[in-house]
Amino acid sequence: MTAAVTGAERACGLRGSRAGADSAAGATSPEQTFEQLERLYQQLPAMEAKGAVLARARSAAEVDRFARTAAYRAAELDRAEAQVAEAKARVAAAGSRARDAAGVGGAGEAGDARRALMAAGTWRGLRVGPARNAERALTLALEASPFATVEEARAALLPADTLAVLAAEVETYQRDYAEALAACQQLEGAA
């Protein structure tokens, strides 16, 4: 916005004088255009503050999204590790029963248990990469954000309706400012 402000000041002479408005003194429309830009320029500090709140809230939402994904992936990995531990216990129990039964009927159970362990190990292996990637993505999102922790980011979250209203207000201001600036520059160029 600073570049736009500098452009507005040059194009319309708003800083310290009303040269742009004075040159269009006879025409109502150019005067209104310059007055509109001046009103928008006076609102600039408040809108910059709202823009900063909006940017912070959007960053918080992004960190929260990555944190939720990382938590989900970590929970999947924990479940897979629990299945591996359970399958290892079944293999040990089946092996013990097979030794006790002197190999009668225990071999089939031990084979089933080993296959279950291999399946659980494969399932766990398929969960390690996504869990690590999600954790890495969360770390990068935090580093790119103004927040030190996920909790700090979550404290800066805004309700969706509040975020939408704020975004619409900032976008409307930016559009109005750009249009008024372009109109003033066009009037300055025609003079």
N, C-alpha and C positions, 0 to 999 in steps of 0.2 A: 504494500500500500504506500510505502514511503516514496517510491518512484512515481506513483500516480499523484501523490500530493505535490511533489516537486513539479510535475507536469502541469497540474492544475494551477499552481502558483504562477508559473511562467505564462501559461496560456491566458489566464484570466486576471492576472495581477491582483490576487487576493491578499497577498502578504503586504500589509501596511498601506495599501491604496485600493481604489476601486477604478483603476484606469480602464479596465475592460468594460465595466458597466457604464462609466462616464462616456465612453466612445459611442455607446449605443443608446444615449439618453433619449433620443426621440422615439425609439421603437419600444413597444411594450414587451414583445416576445423575447428579444435578446436580453432585456433587463431582467425579465423573469427567469430566464435560463441562468444568468449569472447569479441571481439571488438563490436559485435552487442549489447551484453548486456550492455557494457560500454556506447555506444551511447544512448541506451534506458534509462539507469540510468541518464545520463546527461539531458535528456528530462523530467525526472520525475517531477521537480518543475512546469514546464509549464503545463504538463498534469494534475497534481494535481489541478492547478488553473482552467483548463478547466473542470475538473470533478466537482469542486465546483460550477462553473457556471451552469453546466448541472443539478446538484442536486437542485440548487436554482430554476432553470427554471421549473423543474418537480414539485417541491413543489408549485410553483406559479400556475401552471396549475391545480393542484389538488384543491387548495384553490378556484381558479376561478370556477372550475366545481361545487364545493359545494355551492359557492355563487350564481351561476346561478340557481341551483336547489332550494335553499332557496328563492330566489326572485320569482321563478315560483310558489312555494307552497304558499307563502305569497299573491301573486296576486290572486290565486284561492280562498284563504280564504277571501280576501277582496270582491271578486265577490259574494261569498256565503253570507257574511254579508250584502251586499247591497240587495240581494234577500230577505233575512229575513226582512230587514227594509221595503222593498217595500210590502212584504206580510202583515206585521203588519199594514201598512197604508191601504191596501185593506180591512183587517178585520175591522179596525176602521171605514172606510168609509161605508162598507156594514152594519155594526151595526147601524150607524147613519141613513142610508137610511131606514133600517128596522124599526127603531123607528118612523121615519117620516111617513112611509107608514102604520103604525099601524099593522105591521106584514103581510101585504098583498104583496106577491111576494118577500119580502126581505129575508125571511128565507133561501131560496135556495141559494141566492147570498152570504149570510153570511156563510153558510156551505161550499160553494166552497172556499171562502176566507180563512176560518180556515184550510181546507185541504191543500190549497196552502202554508199556513204558516207552517204547520207541515212538508210538503215536503221540503220546504226551510230550515227549522231548521235541518232536517235530513241531507240534503246535506251539510249544514254548519258543522254539527257534524262530518261528514266523512272527512272534510278538516282540522280540528283542529290538529289531531294527526300527519299527514304527515307534516304540516307546522312546528309544534314544533320539530319533529324529524329532519327535514332539517336544522332548525336553530341550533339545538344542534350539528349536524354533522359538520356544518360550524364552530362553536365555537371550536370543537375538532380539526378540520383541521388547524385552525389558531394557536391553542396552540402547535400543533406538528410541525408547520412550523417556519421558521426564520422571519416571517412577523407579524407585529402588527395589520395591517388592511388589508381589502380586496383590497383597493386602492393601498397599498404598494405592495401587491402580483401581482396585475394586471400590475403595472409598471415594474415588473421583468419578465413578460411573453416574450417569444421569438416566432417569427414566426415559424410555423410548419416545414418549410424547413430548417431553421437555426438550429432548435432543432434536426432534424434528422441527419444533417451533423455533428453536434457536438457529438451527441450520437455515431454515427458510428466511428468517429475519436477516441473517448475515448475507445470504445469497441475494436477497432483494436489495439490500443496501449496496452491495458491490455492483450489481447491475445498474441501479439508479445512478450511482457515482460515475461509473464508466460512461453511461449515456450522457449525463450532464457534462462531464469533462470533454467528451467528443464533440458535443454541441458547442461548447465554449471555444474549443480549438478551431472548429469550423468557422465560427463567427469571427474569431481573431484573424484567421487566414483570409477571410473575405474582406476584412477592413483594410 
